[in-house]
Amino acid sequence: MAGTHNRYAALAATIATALAGACGIGQLISPAHAAAATEYALETYIANVGGQEQLNACTGGLTNMAAVSNYLTKVEGTPKLNLPIHNECGGQPILGLEEGDKVLIDGLGEFEVVAERTVLRGGTAKDLIGLPGSVLLQTCHDTGNEMRVVALEPIA
């Protein structure tokens, strides 16, 4: 687990550096920025890092599935976070996101929805290859046999 945590820490640092340059994360937390009249379709946070066990803890926040994030980053050659949440644990709003919607992930920044994909529940990280964006939000459809994955890009 320590190796996974170290890989996550390196991935998080890379993404933070890239996002800081791309969307001014330091400005995200300034009082002037907080007072700006931006309407978000979703405001959320990353609650934990790990695998299915952490996701199943149902903390109300997103889980960084470190193994999937690391795999996608390696295969695609650019930093990418996979952030699932169970539908019944707070993921329902992801089902309503549309291209162009704004999303705020506390501590990570502001994003815009740029694409979406439906994959079969129980699929693998390979099903996510090729989605644009540096962050992928994921939750199950109400039927339970499919998952919706929404791709986000930082807002400049």
Secondary structure, 3 states (H helix, E strand, C coil): CHHHHHHHHHHHHHHHHHHHHHHCHHHHCCHHHHHCCCCCCEEEEEEEEECHHHHHCCCCCEEEEHHHHHHHHHHHCCCCEEEECCHHHCCHHHHCCCCCCEEEEECCEEEEEEEEEEEECCCCHHHHCCCCCCEEEEEECCCCCEEEEEEEEECC
